[in-house]
Amino acid sequence: MNNNIKVFILLLLLWPVSVSLQAQAFKRDIEQGMFVPKGQWILGSSVSYSEFTGDNYRFLVVEGINTNGYSVKVSPVLCYAFMENVAAGGRFSYNRSLLKLDNLDLNINEDMNLNVKDLYQLKHAYSGMAILRNYISLGANTRFAIFNETQLEIGGSQSKVLSGKGVALTGTYQTSRDFNLAVSPGLVAFINNFMAVEVNVGVLGFSFSKLRQITDQVQVGERSSNRGSFKINLFSIGMGIAFYL
């Protein structure tokens, strides 16, 4: 009998054995410890504030920067653990920012200069968010854990921009409507039995935004945008204090 035929017959005989071996379940023996018990309430908030001023400041080709402003953001959160290591709830966010730019000179070369002055911008942003959290304890440790937060956010903003003075004064009023679906993993560390520090960062998500603006109560403009992000956003890092009651 030809050797090739013998090998083929041997493979046919061994094929059911190999299929049964591949069908066996592979167990990693990973044990998930209880980090957040069922029935626990999670109450927390993150607050950030920044203030800036510039007096005849210069940066590369930008000269004569005279500006001041601030930004404040408050974001309380409330969740309930409806099962072990899984919690659902909501988050509210409010952000207010102010920018006053008295003067800015952009000098690229002798033939290309740009001057911006007497600019004023005030913006309010707000949003409501439904969240679902899944906690994973780090081994048998009950002090540290990682979590994954799925976020469904609906919000909007209002802003006004004024520039110039006197008869040259012009202003724009703008509103926006925003929708976001995002995933935000993080780390939680307990300070004591009830209080913990939480840090999270945005990784991926989908967002939709529609803006409408009116300039000098005459000109009307609209813009809509869709965006999908699948990378770590370092500007979305958040830190806060939470109470597990």
Solvent accessible surface area in square Angstrom, and as a share of the most:
residue,aa,sasa,rsa
1,M,160,0.71
2,N,86,0.44
3,N,110,0.56
4,N,115,0.59
5,I,88,0.45
6,K,103,0.44
7,V,86,0.50
8,F,121,0.50
9,I,72,0.37
10,L,99,0.49
11,L,109,0.54
12,L,103,0.51
13,L,124,0.62
14,L,95,0.47
15,W,164,0.57
16,P,74,0.47
17,V,81,0.47
18,S,44,0.28
19,V,66,0.38
20,S,61,0.39
21,L,109,0.54
22,Q,152,0.67
23,A,82,0.64
24,Q,125,0.55
25,A,90,0.70
26,F,157,0.65
27,K,162,0.69
28,R,175,0.64
29,D,128,0.66
30,I,142,0.72
31,E,159,0.71
32,Q,88,0.39
33,G,27,0.26
34,M,108,0.48
35,F,17,0.07
36,V,0,0.00
37,P,50,0.31
38,K,144,0.61
39,G,35,0.34
40,Q,37,0.16
41,W,123,0.43
42,I,1,0.01
43,L,85,0.42
44,G,7,0.07
45,S,44,0.28
46,S,31,0.20
47,V,105,0.60
48,S,63,0.41
49,Y,131,0.50
50,S,62,0.40
51,E,118,0.53
52,F,84,0.35
53,T,110,0.64
54,G,16,0.15
55,D,129,0.67
56,N,111,0.57
57,Y,119,0.45
58,R,157,0.57
59,F,118,0.49
60,L,137,0.68
61,V,70,0.40
62,V,31,0.18
63,E,46,0.21
64,G,13,0.12
65,I,25,0.13
66,N,46,0.24
67,T,21,0.12
68,N,58,0.30
69,G,6,0.06
70,Y,52,0.20
71,S,35,0.23
72,V,40,0.23
73,K,91,0.38
74,V,59,0.34
75,S,7,0.04
76,P,55,0.34
77,V,11,0.06
78,L,87,0.43
79,C,1,0.01
80,Y,81,0.31
81,A,0,0.00
82,F,92,0.38
83,M,97,0.43
84,E,82,0.37
85,N,10,0.05
86,V,21,0.12
87,A,0,0.00
88,A,39,0.30
89,G,30,0.28
90,G,30,0.29
91,R,40,0.15
92,F,105,0.44
93,S,16,0.10
94,Y,75,0.28
95,N,49,0.25
96,R,77,0.28
97,S,35,0.23
98,L,27,0.13
99,L,56,0.28
100,K,80,0.34
101,L,18,0.09
102,D,78,0.41
103,N,34,0.17
104,L,41,0.20
105,D,41,0.21
106,L,43,0.22
107,N,54,0.27
108,I,91,0.46
109,N,82,0.42
110,E,166,0.74
111,D,143,0.74
112,M,107,0.48
113,N,95,0.49
114,L,100,0.50
115,N,76,0.39
116,V,51,0.29
117,K,119,0.50
118,D,40,0.21
119,L,43,0.21
120,Y,62,0.23
121,Q,64,0.28
122,L,22,0.11
123,K,76,0.32
124,H,49,0.22
125,A,27,0.21
126,Y,82,0.31
127,S,14,0.09
128,G,38,0.36
129,M,26,0.12
130,A,58,0.45
131,I,8,0.04
132,L,72,0.36
133,R,5,0.02
134,N,59,0.30
135,Y,6,0.02
136,I,90,0.45
137,S,10,0.07
138,L,83,0.41
139,G,54,0.52
140,A,105,0.81
141,N,65,0.33
142,T,99,0.58
143,R,118,0.43
144,F,80,0.33
145,A,0,0.00
146,I,75,0.38
147,F,6,0.02
148,N,56,0.29
149,E,0,0.00
150,T,51,0.30
151,Q,24,0.11
152,L,76,0.38
153,E,36,0.16
154,I,113,0.58
155,G,11,0.11
156,G,4,0.04
157,S,11,0.07
158,Q,75,0.33
159,S,10,0.07
160,K,85,0.36
161,V,46,0.26
162,L,66,0.33
163,S,33,0.21
164,G,25,0.24
165,K,144,0.61
166,G,66,0.63
167,V,163,0.94
168,A,70,0.55
169,L,95,0.47
170,T,49,0.29
171,G,17,0.17
172,T,32,0.18
173,Y,95,0.36
174,Q,46,0.20
175,T,33,0.19
176,S,7,0.05
177,R,141,0.51
178,D,42,0.22
179,F,84,0.35
180,N,41,0.21
181,L,78,0.39
182,A,26,0.20
183,V,42,0.24
184,S,4,0.03
185,P,44,0.27
186,G,14,0.13
187,L,79,0.39
188,V,0,0.00
189,A,26,0.20
190,F,26,0.11
191,I,90,0.46
192,N,78,0.40
193,N,129,0.66
194,F,124,0.51
195,M,52,0.23
196,A,0,0.00
197,V,43,0.24
198,E,16,0.07
199,V,48,0.28
200,N,29,0.15
201,V,33,0.19
202,G,18,0.17
203,V,40,0.23
204,L,67,0.33
205,G,11,0.10
206,F,108,0.45
207,S,27,0.18
208,F,84,0.35
209,S,24,0.16
210,K,98,0.41
211,L,26,0.13
212,R,110,0.40
213,Q,69,0.31
214,I,42,0.21
215,T,32,0.18
216,D,75,0.39
217,Q,152,0.68
218,V,117,0.67
219,Q,125,0.55
220,V,86,0.49
221,G,28,0.27
222,E,110,0.50
223,R,139,0.51
224,S,67,0.43
225,S,45,0.29
226,N,120,0.62
227,R,172,0.63
228,G,40,0.39
229,S,35,0.22
230,F,140,0.58
231,K,150,0.64
232,I,107,0.54
233,N,68,0.35
234,L,130,0.65
235,F,200,0.83
236,S,47,0.30
237,I,95,0.48
238,G,27,0.26
239,M,128,0.57
240,G,16,0.15
241,I,68,0.34
242,A,1,0.01
243,F,84,0.35
244,Y,1,0.00
245,L,114,0.57
